[in-house]
Amino acid sequence: MIQFDEINSNNASKLLRVNTPKSVFELYSSSYIITEEQKAFYSSNGFVVLRDVVDNEQLNFIRKIMEAAVFIRKGKDERELKDKTPYEQSFLQCGFLCWDFPAVKEFVFAKRFAGIARDLMSANGARLWHDQALFKEAGGRHTDVHQDSSYWPIAEPLKTTTMWLALNDVPEEKGCLYFFPDSHNKQREYVDIFKNPHKPEVIKDIQPVYTPLKAGDATFHSGLTYHGAGSNRTKEMREAMTIIYIADGNKFNANDPRNATHKSCDGLKHNDIINTRYTPRLI
Ligand SMILES: O=C(O)CCC(=O)C(=O)O
């Protein structure tokens, strides 16, 4: 049974209908300027840590709407952590929230975050691939190492990036992400983190970089970067919201039978430009 301090079955839907404050809209439409150093770091390491992407004041509102959305999706699941599958013990995963909850849509469609993604991918524009909340329960298992692109039917995986925004403080012991620097340039290897996780050979000699975050900080990582997360050894939920972007112009690769049915590519044929109703251009 998941529990949040202020969210419960009586107020979750109501909270999601509260008007978004003006200051939050202003944040969504403002730019976060990344430096040349940060861009170069991302390009050579495959990830970057960005501080204060969201200020504390706005984060309080954003955190509440994400908690309410996760509560609505997962609140009825009364299983204890130990009764879940190993994959489910790694996180409460809630995808495509923006299509169910208008307040989440405002966040996911924000030009501020899409602008960072566009600049890091050195693209002309950025499209939404999908959003997902990833909340790791107290005592939650580690997240197995993988490359996100293994699960996506996208022709140019380097032109994809994930923003992982910390909604509360995420020190190492709460299950922060870690990345294998420069691993986006290594050979790809499918890791089935749902049923058969393993550590890929190609990264066995690379030291991972842990990225503890303060609430409001974010990491961005490419779809080719090998990464994982530690277990949550605290008594608090680890709360993260992610948005995954693709460079405008990226194409659908239907050849891989594992992932050719992805919802975001609904109706596309092999080699079509990805431009479905789930993947609007955000900037
Ligand atoms: O949140 C986690 O534990 C893993 C996140 C992840 O793998 C991702 O966002 O690509």
PDBQT file of the ligand as one rigid body, heavy atoms in Angstrom, charges set to zero:
ROOT
HETATM    1  O1  LIG A 301      14.543   5.388 -11.810  1.00  0.00    +0.000 OA
HETATM    2  C1  LIG A 301      15.195   4.358 -11.920  1.00  0.00    +0.000 C 
HETATM    3  O2  LIG A 301      15.459   3.633 -10.956  1.00  0.00    +0.000 OA
HETATM    4  C2  LIG A 301      15.718   3.981 -13.261  1.00  0.00    +0.000 C 
HETATM    5  C3  LIG A 301      15.515   5.038 -14.262  1.00  0.00    +0.000 C 
HETATM    6  C4  LIG A 301      15.855   4.673 -15.645  1.00  0.00    +0.000 C 
HETATM    7  O3  LIG A 301      16.346   3.619 -15.935  1.00  0.00    +0.000 OA
HETATM    8  C5  LIG A 301      15.564   5.646 -16.704  1.00  0.00    +0.000 C 
HETATM    9  O4  LIG A 301      14.946   6.689 -16.435  1.00  0.00    +0.000 OA
HETATM   10  O5  LIG A 301      15.959   5.393 -17.846  1.00  0.00    +0.000 OA
ENDROOT
TORSDOF 0
